[in-house]
Amino acid sequence: MNNINATLELSKEEMKTYGYQVVDAIIEHFDTQNNKFPVAAEVSREEMNLLFLEEAPEYPSNPLKYNILYWTK
């Protein structure tokens, strides 16, 4: 049996921190969108499939691994 805790448990402070990060990212996006180039694919469909068609995790992982802030920096 695996000893990994199968529930995602965050403290009130952790939830607030992640929530503030998401709101800050949305505000930053809308504040700077007029200075950005239009969205255009620079990778092939095969490369995108490798990134997004992976197996869903069996157990919880660090929420920051998939945080939008990692994608924008």
Beta strands, then each sheet from edge to edge (+ up, - down):
end
